[in-house]
């Protein structure tokens, strides 16, 4: 064969021709390669001949109806076979990640422990037969959703701008809450009586627009400047709520983070006067997560849970209605 000048060394032959050659060289026959690739034996032979013409080399020695790799063919397949092995390995790895790794959900720590974590049992109950894997990570750090390590993220306010794909979940409201035993010595009937109790604060240091504090609540209740001051403040709302659950004082808590405790009677609202947070919570996701098993279903489920929580936090769904009926699956009901 004379050396072809129509095909430059750096120019790759058509992928179909390379695939056909690799399959014949690996399997040892045209028929086996045809079955593997789902085409006719004639199509395989045509692609192999096309490759030989482009390379101006004989890759196979024809012996009757059989074919053996030539010296050039063995050298070529040694390199090409390794490349196709890596391609197949990449495909298998992607399949395993998509089907076996489950979903990883990152949340602000308090959201993970006090809101989404309490709802995930409903999600699991809905899919009891299939038992989808789900990993919940509580962290203040915003993950890189495109890294493949995290599928979904629940953030507050401006933090959602870090992510390409996101949707609003709900805007929460804060309300004074405490353990029932804190009110046993003296029931609260006025804002003045309420503010005389030990007050627990939440210092939202990372918030772009800080949520209302006890001073804001006092002003909105018609009381003078400086009427409320908390001697103890936590940077995590979950820790502040835990202190209130232990009977240590009254916390100005986000409704979403205490809904389960209110339903179960672990916390009560001595004076139901609520203030809305200045920014909403958001759900963000990597687009690839929606292609995972249950990825799209989980996204829609969380968004529905957010719509329902918005109605609970604003008071549109009354707490006595929630107490009378066990919490159902999150739905825009």
N, C-alpha and C positions, 0 to 999 in steps of 0.2 A: 504493500500500500504506500502511496506517496503521501507526504505530509500535507494536510489541508491548511490552506491559508485563510479559510473563511471563518475559522473558529479560534479566537484568541485564548491564551492560557487562563486569563483571569475571568473569562466569561463562563458562567455556569450553564450546563445543558438544561433542557426543560425538566422540571421536577418529576413529571410522569415517566419520562425515560429513565431517570435515575432510580425511581421507585421500582419500576419493572425490572431493571437490571439487578438491583439489590435483592429483590424477592426471589428471582431465579437463582442467583448465586447462593443464597442462603438455603433455599428449599431443595435445590438440586434438579428442579424440573419446571418446564413452562406451565404444565397443567396445575401443579401445586401453587405456583405463583398466581395463576389466573384465579383459582378458587379463593386464595387469600385476599386478593384485591378486588374480587367481585367483577371481573371482566372476562372476555373470551381469551382463549389461548392465542388466537390470531392477533388480538390487540397487544398482548404481551410481546409476541415475536416482532411485531411491527415497531414497538417502542425500543426494543433492544437493537434492532437493525438501525433505527434512527440515531441512537446513541453512538453506535460504532461508526456510522458515517460522519457524524459530527466530530468525533475524536480522531477519525482516520486510523483506527486501531481495531484489530480483531480481538474481542473480549472473550469469545467462546470458540472452542473447537467443536465443529459438528462431526459427530461420529454416528452415522446412520440416523436413527431417530433420537439419539441421545445428544447431550451437550455437556461439555466440560469447560471449566474456566481455563483460558489461556494464561500464559505468564503475565501478560499485561492485565488480564482480567483479575488474577489473584492479587496483584499489587493494588489495583484500583479498588477492589472489594474490601481489602484490609482497611483502607482509610474510609471508604464510603460506608461500610458496615458499621464502623464505630460511630459515625455521625448519625445514622438511622437508629442505632441503639440508644443514643442520647435523646433523640426525638421521642422514641417510644417511652423512655424513662420519664421524660418531662410530661408526656401525656398521662402516664399512670400516676405521677405525683399530683398533677392537677386534679385528676379524678378522685384520688384519695382525699385531697384537701376539701373538695366540693362535697363529697358524700360521707366522709367519716369524721371530719373534725368538728362538726356541729357549728353552733353560732356562739360568738363571743360578744358580749354586750358590756360596754364601759359606761359607768355612770358617775356622777358626783357621789361621794361616799354616803352622804345622808339620803340621797335619792335611792341609792342601791339598797340601803338597809331599811329605810322607813317607807318607801313607796313601791318601787318596782319589785323589790324582794318579796313584799307581802302579796303581790299579785301573781307572781310566777307560778304559785301552786295552782291557780286557776288555769293558766296556760298548760301546765303539765296534765291536769285533769282532762282538758279538752283533747289531748293527744295521748291518752293513756295507752292506746294500742300500739302506737308507733314509737313512743318514748324518744322524742327528739332530744339530742344533746344540746345543752345550753350552759354557758359559763358566764357568770356575772362578776364583773370587776369593779370595785369601788375605788375611785381615784380622782383627785383634783386635777391631775395632769391630762391635757387634751391629747389623745392619741392620733397618730397618723393613720387614717383609715385606709389609705392606699397602700400601706405596707403589707396588708394581708393578715396581720395579726389580730385586728379588731374589726368586727362587722358593723356594729351599731354603737352610737354614743348619745347619751342624754346630757345636755349642757344647759346652762342658764345664761340668758341674755346674749351679750356680745361674743361669748365664746363660740357660738354657733358659726360665726363668720370664718372660722378656721377650716370649715368643711364645705366641699363643693355641693353636696346634696343634703338638704335638711328641710324639715317642715315643723311648724309650730305645734307643740303638744297642748299646753294650757298655760294660762296666767293664774298664779296662785294668790291666795289671800292669807294674811296673818291674823291670828286671833288669840286672846289669852286662854291658856289651858293649864290645868293642874290635876293632881291626883285627888280623888274624892275625899280622902282623909284630911287633906289640908284645910278643907272647908268645915270639917266637923265641929271645931270649937266655935266658929262664928260664920254663919252663912253670909254670902256677899250679895248685896242688893243695889249698891251704887258704885260708880267708878272710884270714888274716894276710898271706899272700903276695900275694893280690889287692889288699889295701888298701895295700900298699907301692908299687904302681904309681901314676903320675900320675893323679889323679882329676879328672874334669870334672863340674861340678855344673850343675843346672838350677834357676833361681830363678823359680818360678811366681808372679809377683807378683800376678796378677789372680785367683788361685784363692781361693775362699771357704774351703776346707779344703785346705791345701797338701799335695801328694803327698809320699810318703816321700823323704827325702834320704839322703845317705851315712851320716849318724849313725844314722838309723833302721835302715838296712840292716845296719850293724855290730852294733847291739843285737840285731836279730832273728837274726843269725848267731851270737849267743852271745859277742860281744866286749864289752869294757868301754867306758864312756862316754868319748868323745873319741878313740876308736881310728881314726876316719876324719874327714878334713877335706879339702875340695877347695879348691885355691888359685885355681881359675878357675871362674866360673859364668856361664852364659848365660841370658838371659830367655826365649829361644825354644829349645824342645827341638830343632828342626831344626838350629840353628846348633851346638848341643852335639854332636849326632850327626855333623855334618859334620867337626867337629874330631876326633872319634874315628875316623872313616873315613880321615882324613889321618894316622892313627897317632900323634896327639898325647897320647893318654891313654885312660882307661877312663871310660865314661859310664854313669850309672844311667838307662837309657833306657826309655820306654814301649814295650812289645812291639809294639804296632800300628805304631809309627813306624819300627821296624827289621826288621819281618818280611821285607820284600823283600830287604834287605841280608843277612839271615841265610840266606835261601834261595840267594842268589847267591854266598855265601861272602865277601862284602866285610866282614862283621862276624862275630864268634864270641862264644859265651858261655863264658868261662873257668870260671865257677862259677855254675851255674844255680840260683840261689836268688832267688825272686821275691816281691815285695810288691805287694799290690793297692792301686790308687788308691782314695781315699775316696769319690769321686763318679764317676758314669758320663758318657759322652758321649751327646748327644742329637741327633736329627735334627728340625728344625722346618721348617714349610712354610706358605705361604699357600694357602688352600683353592682359590683360582683357579688355582694352578699345576697342580693335579691335572686340570684340564680342558684343559690344553695338550697338544699331541701329545707322547707319551712321558712326560708328567708323572707319571701314576700308575705306569707301568712303572718309571720311574727311582726313585720313592719306594720301591717294593717291592724293587727291586734293592739299594738302599743299606741298607735294613733287613736284608735277607738277608746282605749283606756284613758288617754289624755282628754278626749272630748267629755267623757263621763266625769272625770275628775274636775274639769272646769265647772260643771254644773253643781257638783258637790261643794267645791270650795267657795263658790259665789252664793251658796244657799238656795239655789234653784231646786236642788234635791235635798229635802229636809233630812236632818240626822235621825229623827224618830222613824222615818220611813226606812232608812238603812238598818236601824236597830231591829225593826219589826221583821225585816226580811234579810236572810243571810246574803252577803254580797255575792252577786252572780258574776258571770264572766264579763270582762269589760266590754261594754257596748254603748253605742250612742242611743240610749233609750230615753 
